[in-house]
Structures are given as C-alpha cells and as structure tokens.
C-alpha cells in the first residue's frame, strides 16, 4: 500500500473535465502532480508539472513518469462538446496505446499502482446499460471510445501492475453529492448519473487507501441529500 501523503502522480487526461478535477483534488491532498498536455496553457493550476506532448508517444510518457509513484488515467477520445456524431480528431486507439506505453514503463520502473477511468457498459458491464443507451452507443461515435476503453481494460488485466478500473455512469458537472454507490460484483443497482467531482474523489480514495485493487467497479451517485 502506498503512503497516502506525498505521492507523485502522473495524471493522463489532465486537461479534460474530469482529469482537471482529479489533479486539483490530488494537489489539495498534498500530492505532487505531473501531467501531459499539448498546450501547457490549458492547465489552469500552477502546481502541476506539465510535460509537453501526448501519452500516445512513448518518449513523452517516459519523461513524465520519471519519479512517479502512481498513475491515474481519465483519457477519452470522444469529443462530448460536439454531440454524438462529432468527428473524433485523435487516433481511435489513442487511449489503449497511451495505456500500453504507460504500463510498459511502469513495469520497467517498478511503479505498481494505476487507476483507470473507463465507462459503465465497457467490457463485461455491457449488459448493465439501459437498452436505449446501448442503442445510442452502437449508432453513434461513442462506439469508438467504448471499443478503445475495452482495449485499455484488457491491457491492464494482462499486466503485472496493481490496477483499479473505475466505470462511472453518465457524468455531470454538479458538485453537491460526494456519496457514491459502488458495484464491483454486479450486485448493486446503480443510478444513471454521477458528478465528475465525485468520480475524482473516488479515484483518489482508491489510490490513497489502496482499495479495489484488480477490481472493475461501476460507480454512480448515491441518494440525494434530501433523502439522507
């Protein structure tokens, strides 16, 4: 188990909406944060160390991962801002290649711990999605993201690192509820949404507490404050 204080964490996807929240929460908890970005000006907090480039490039990851104790990835290829049929600008295997690069360097450098965010409905959780959403995935460009999420999960499962896969349901930007339902064995009925803020806290709790190792956990919000 890693010490919960003073880790140096490589965050892949640090400029994304969830990755930014993960980085901000990690800094609040006293961790050092390293990120990879094509444009450093897209990272608004000064405390993070930014390596210019993309995790699709092995040498960029090699530079960024030096001295790190753990990795978090919130990478996604799907441009949510452009709608379900928006053109995907990054390579369709960008997440899985990035994770392959990262895992190979983790194993070479003795770094054991990684928490990966994919999505509910990936891999063996495909049957958990409502029929309408499964249909949406099949007909829209979300299917490319799900296919690559599936590839990156398989890379982790066949690796020698201590991985945790986090599969959130639909994401929103509300910040009022950090209580979470966790389904690691298909026994919990999840709700349809969770805030990115709650996901960020859960990911860091997995890292700080050494929980859910080698587990694929679906997560959603718990009951609203009104019912507590």
Number of C-alpha atoms within 10 A of each C-alpha: 10 14 11 15 12 15 21 20 26 29 29 29 23 27 23 15 14 23 24 24 19 28 30 18 16 25 19 10 15 13 18 20 23 23 28 26 19 13 13 17 11 12 19 11 12 9 13 22 16 21 19 16 17 19 27 20 14 18 14 17 24 16 12 24 25 15 14 17 21 20 24 25 24 23 25 20 20 22 17 12 7 10 12 16 13 14 11 16 9 13 11 15 17 21 27 22 20 20 25 20 19 25 22 16 18 24 13 9 15 10 20 17 22 29 24 24 25 27 24 25 22 21 17 11 16 13 12 15 15 11 9 9 10 15 12 13 16 13 11 13 19 20 17 18 24 23 15 21 26 19 19 22 21 13 16 22 16 8 14 14 19 18 24 26 26 26 23 25 22 16 18 14 12 12 11 11 15 21 16 19 18 22 18 16 11 13 8 12 13 21 15 15 15 26 22 23 23 26 26 22 18 19 23 19 15 17 26 17 12 16 14 18 17 15 16 25 23 26 28 27 23 18 13 11 10 5 6 6
